[in-house]
């Protein structure tokens, strides 16, 4: 590089530092007229584009830099960061995979890929890349805290604790580390220790301008102090985040202030949807479900291959149903049995359509691609779905030695019930049912992305209930084995009878531990984690009646669904 070009780049960087974008642009563009491949000048151009809000231009410039210098890790990392920041997740994933191909030892790329995988809820894969980043770059407080949070979200509380401690030792008084570390003690029921860590976080937050009111309110609620939690959130700096708004609405509900609670819930969910740009695509759902109904007919289902049972592995128990229908409760009951381990919300069934399109020949999309499996040379696809599922389960660490079963409670896996029956014809399938209006209220009171983001508005919850009821009814007519259906209300009112019924269906002997599942030390990493640590009660049954007027329009719409489910 000539002295002149050095001077121009230096002038451009100094101008950027002063906020003089026009001066920086003149210097960089002058240099690029002489050498269009000057990476330093291109970096200045990218910074100017990003600060001016020209995201497409910044992305194009970063791609240009990578084309000139494929080994420029910083350019790969910056490209991934800007794509993910602006919600361009598919492009971000492609870019981070390119970054790791270019340099498999790029710790920042591993850390970025882990963040993307967390957003997709593929926590074990994210764990792998976070550990790889630490292995390459050494202990870093932020990465250690990310790994600890990942393990906590997987329910591996005891493993998360020392990692949070190490992160705190390396970077004391980090607000996020302390607040998330406090959750370890919260889920253990050690609320005094949780509050002590949160107090440290609050002191640090005064210096950084951050706020821990939401986490403090959650702990007050756990201590049965909803009035104090509400007062805290009312006094918190405004505007409240969607999460804080939702917690405030939940406290109003607990205090019986339902006329205030409902509009607060609606507003909170709208804020949350806006924060993550969540929408419910009615047309996409209708199109996908129509294709499923058209293909999965009795004629096709009879012809499709089915796998054989692998006796070398514990078998999955599929717990299906809408979110907030009692799936976590049933999982906790089953996993209190010594022969059953907890899998939680496993994404493997939902990954099968993409796998089918990769493995079978042809150009049609799923489910039409499965027509290729009707020929003998492609009949192995059923065994491949089964083995794919087991391989993914093994990587997730849910296959335990000595267990006979593990649970899979991903809500709304009902959509792919024909695939479950292809891969696991003999597997126990438990379908949970709860009064749709109680489900609606509970979904509005929790932040859930299941069901194509249907849970952010009452009308989209109703729409998805209608769509799922129609699809499930179709499968009931076409499939020979739908599994067993359990009503949430029946389990609450006749716990022992229904527990024995389910264990008998699964093929397990009765164990009294299943009647005391609330005593399990397992942390269920779902919104129901606190409820399932309490003795079984009927407080949530008929909760919708407190919102009778607000739910009247959706109640009329869901009347056929309510009737079809026997309520």
VENNORJO-V188397 format. One record per residue. N is the residue number from 1. RES is the residue in one small letter. BURIAL is b if it has 24 or more other ideal C-beta (glycine too) atoms within 12 Angstrom, else e. Layout:
N_RES_BURIAL ; N_RES_BURIAL
//
This chain:
1_x_e ; 2_x_e ; 3_x_e ; 4_x_e ; 5_x_b ; 6_x_e ; 7_x_e ; 8_x_b ; 9_x_b ; 10_x_e ; 11_x_b ; 12_x_b ; 13_x_b ; 14_x_e ; 15_x_b ; 16_x_b ; 17_x_e ; 18_x_e ; 19_x_e ; 20_x_e ; 21_x_b ; 22_x_e ; 23_x_e ; 24_x_b ; 25_x_b ; 26_x_e ; 27_x_b ; 28_x_b ; 29_x_b ; 30_x_b ; 31_x_b ; 32_x_b ; 33_x_e ; 34_x_e ; 35_x_e ; 36_x_e ; 37_x_e ; 38_x_b ; 39_x_b ; 40_x_b ; 41_x_b ; 42_x_b ; 43_x_b ; 44_x_b ; 45_x_b ; 46_x_b ; 47_x_b ; 48_x_b ; 49_x_b ; 50_x_b ; 51_x_e ; 52_x_e ; 53_x_e ; 54_x_e ; 55_x_b ; 56_x_e ; 57_x_e ; 58_x_b ; 59_x_b ; 60_x_e ; 61_x_b ; 62_x_b ; 63_x_b ; 64_x_b ; 65_x_b ; 66_x_b ; 67_x_e ; 68_x_e ; 69_x_e ; 70_x_e ; 71_x_e ; 72_x_b ; 73_x_b ; 74_x_b ; 75_x_b ; 76_x_b ; 77_x_b ; 78_x_b ; 79_x_b ; 80_x_b ; 81_x_b ; 82_x_b ; 83_x_b ; 84_x_b ; 85_x_e ; 86_x_e ; 87_x_e ; 88_x_e ; 89_x_e ; 90_x_e ; 91_x_b ; 92_x_b ; 93_x_b ; 94_x_e ; 95_x_b ; 96_x_b ; 97_x_b ; 98_x_b ; 99_x_b ; 100_x_b ; 101_x_e ; 102_x_b ; 103_x_b ; 104_x_e ; 105_x_e ; 106_x_b ; 107_x_b ; 108_x_b ; 109_x_b ; 110_x_b ; 111_x_b ; 112_x_b ; 113_x_b ; 114_x_b ; 115_x_b ; 116_x_b ; 117_x_b ; 118_x_b ; 119_x_e ; 120_x_e ; 121_x_b ; 122_x_b ; 123_x_b ; 124_x_b ; 125_x_b ; 126_x_b ; 127_x_b ; 128_x_b ; 129_x_b ; 130_x_b ; 131_x_b ; 132_x_b ; 133_x_b ; 134_x_b ; 135_x_e ; 136_x_e ; 137_x_e ; 138_x_e ; 139_x_e ; 140_x_b ; 141_x_b ; 142_x_b ; 143_x_b ; 144_x_b ; 145_x_b ; 146_x_b ; 147_x_b ; 148_x_b ; 149_x_b ; 150_x_b ; 151_x_b ; 152_x_b ; 153_x_b ; 154_x_b ; 155_x_b ; 156_x_b ; 157_x_b ; 158_x_e ; 159_x_b ; 160_x_b ; 161_x_b ; 162_x_e ; 163_x_b ; 164_x_b ; 165_x_e ; 166_x_b ; 167_x_b ; 168_x_b ; 169_x_e ; 170_x_e ; 171_x_e ; 172_x_e ; 173_x_b ; 174_x_b ; 175_x_b ; 176_x_b ; 177_x_b ; 178_x_b ; 179_x_b ; 180_x_b ; 181_x_b ; 182_x_b ; 183_x_b ; 184_x_b ; 185_x_b ; 186_x_b ; 187_x_b ; 188_x_b ; 189_x_e ; 190_x_e ; 191_x_b ; 192_x_e ; 193_x_e ; 194_x_b ; 195_x_b ; 196_x_e ; 197_x_b ; 198_x_b ; 199_x_e ; 200_x_b ; 201_x_b ; 202_x_b ; 203_x_e ; 204_x_b ; 205_x_b ; 206_x_e ; 207_x_e ; 208_x_e ; 209_x_e ; 210_x_b ; 211_x_b ; 212_x_b ; 213_x_b ; 214_x_b ; 215_x_b ; 216_x_b ; 217_x_b ; 218_x_b ; 219_x_b ; 220_x_b ; 221_x_b ; 222_x_b ; 223_x_e ; 224_x_e ; 225_x_e ; 226_x_b ; 227_x_e ; 228_x_e ; 229_x_b ; 230_x_b ; 231_x_e ; 232_x_b ; 233_x_b ; 234_x_e ; 235_x_e ; 236_x_b ; 237_x_e ; 238_x_e ; 239_x_e ; 240_x_b ; 241_x_b ; 242_x_b ; 243_x_b ; 244_x_b ; 245_x_b ; 246_x_b ; 247_x_b ; 248_x_b ; 249_x_b ; 250_x_b ; 251_x_b ; 252_x_b ; 253_x_b ; 254_x_b ; 255_x_b ; 256_x_e ; 257_x_e ; 258_x_b ; 259_x_e ; 260_x_e ; 261_x_b ; 262_x_b ; 263_x_e ; 264_x_b ; 265_x_b ; 266_x_b ; 267_x_b ; 268_x_b ; 269_x_b ; 270_x_b ; 271_x_b ; 272_x_b ; 273_x_b ; 274_x_e ; 275_x_e ; 276_x_e ; 277_x_e ; 278_x_b ; 279_x_e ; 280_x_b ; 281_x_e ; 282_x_e ; 283_x_e ; 284_x_e ; 285_x_b ; 286_x_e ; 287_x_e ; 288_x_b ; 289_x_b ; 290_x_e ; 291_x_b ; 292_x_b ; 293_x_b ; 294_x_e ; 295_x_b ; 296_x_b ; 297_x_e ; 298_x_e ; 299_x_e ; 300_x_e ; 301_x_b ; 302_x_e ; 303_x_e ; 304_x_b ; 305_x_b ; 306_x_b ; 307_x_b ; 308_x_e ; 309_x_e ; 310_x_e ; 311_x_e ; 312_x_e ; 313_x_b ; 314_x_b ; 315_x_b ; 316_x_b ; 317_x_b ; 318_x_b ; 319_x_b ; 320_x_b ; 321_x_b ; 322_x_b ; 323_x_b ; 324_x_b ; 325_x_b ; 326_x_b ; 327_x_b ; 328_x_b ; 329_x_b ; 330_x_b ; 331_x_b ; 332_x_b ; 333_x_b ; 334_x_b ; 335_x_b ; 336_x_b ; 337_x_b ; 338_x_e ; 339_x_b ; 340_x_b ; 341_x_b ; 342_x_b ; 343_x_b ; 344_x_b ; 345_x_b ; 346_x_b ; 347_x_b ; 348_x_b ; 349_x_b ; 350_x_b ; 351_x_b ; 352_x_b ; 353_x_b ; 354_x_e ; 355_x_b ; 356_x_b ; 357_x_e ; 358_x_e ; 359_x_b ; 360_x_b ; 361_x_e ; 362_x_e ; 363_x_e ; 364_x_e ; 365_x_e ; 366_x_b ; 367_x_b ; 368_x_b ; 369_x_b ; 370_x_b ; 371_x_b ; 372_x_b ; 373_x_b ; 374_x_e ; 375_x_e ; 376_x_e ; 377_x_e ; 378_x_e ; 379_x_e ; 380_x_e ; 381_x_b ; 382_x_b ; 383_x_b ; 384_x_b ; 385_x_b ; 386_x_b ; 387_x_b ; 388_x_b ; 389_x_b ; 390_x_b ; 391_x_e ; 392_x_b ; 393_x_b ; 394_x_e ; 395_x_e ; 396_x_b ; 397_x_b ; 398_x_b ; 399_x_b ; 400_x_e ; 401_x_e ; 402_x_e ; 403_x_b ; 404_x_b ; 405_x_b ; 406_x_b ; 407_x_b ; 408_x_b ; 409_x_b ; 410_x_b ; 411_x_b ; 412_x_b ; 413_x_b ; 414_x_b ; 415_x_b ; 416_x_b ; 417_x_b ; 418_x_b ; 419_x_b ; 420_x_b ; 421_x_b ; 422_x_b ; 423_x_b ; 424_x_b ; 425_x_b ; 426_x_b ; 427_x_b ; 428_x_b ; 429_x_b ; 430_x_b ; 431_x_b ; 432_x_b ; 433_x_b ; 434_x_b ; 435_x_b ; 436_x_b ; 437_x_b ; 438_x_b ; 439_x_b ; 440_x_b ; 441_x_b ; 442_x_b ; 443_x_b ; 444_x_b ; 445_x_b ; 446_x_b ; 447_x_b ; 448_x_b ; 449_x_b ; 450_x_b ; 451_x_b ; 452_x_b ; 453_x_b ; 454_x_b ; 455_x_b ; 456_x_b ; 457_x_b ; 458_x_b ; 459_x_e ; 460_x_b ; 461_x_b ; 462_x_b ; 463_x_b ; 464_x_b ; 465_x_b ; 466_x_b ; 467_x_b ; 468_x_b ; 469_x_b ; 470_x_b ; 471_x_b ; 472_x_b ; 473_x_e ; 474_x_b ; 475_x_b ; 476_x_e ; 477_x_e ; 478_x_b ; 479_x_b ; 480_x_e ; 481_x_b ; 482_x_b ; 483_x_b ; 484_x_b ; 485_x_b ; 486_x_b ; 487_x_b ; 488_x_b ; 489_x_b ; 490_x_b ; 491_x_b ; 492_x_b ; 493_x_e ; 494_x_e ; 495_x_b ; 496_x_e ; 497_x_e ; 498_x_b ; 499_x_b ; 500_x_e ; 501_x_b ; 502_x_b ; 503_x_b ; 504_x_e ; 505_x_b ; 506_x_b ; 507_x_e ; 508_x_b ; 509_x_e ; 510_x_e ; 511_x_e ; 512_x_e ; 513_x_b ; 514_x_b ; 515_x_b ; 516_x_e ; 517_x_b ; 518_x_b ; 519_x_e ; 520_x_b ; 521_x_e ; 522_x_b ; 523_x_b ; 524_x_b ; 525_x_b ; 526_x_b ; 527_x_b ; 528_x_b ; 529_x_b ; 530_x_b ; 531_x_b ; 532_x_b ; 533_x_b ; 534_x_e ; 535_x_e ; 536_x_b ; 537_x_e ; 538_x_e ; 539_x_e ; 540_x_b ; 541_x_b ; 542_x_e ; 543_x_b ; 544_x_b ; 545_x_e ; 546_x_b ; 547_x_b ; 548_x_e ; 549_x_e ; 550_x_b ; 551_x_b ; 552_x_e ; 553_x_e ; 554_x_b ; 555_x_b ; 556_x_e ; 557_x_b ; 558_x_b ; 559_x_e ; 560_x_e ; 561_x_b ; 562_x_b ; 563_x_e ; 564_x_e ; 565_x_b ; 566_x_e ; 567_x_b
//
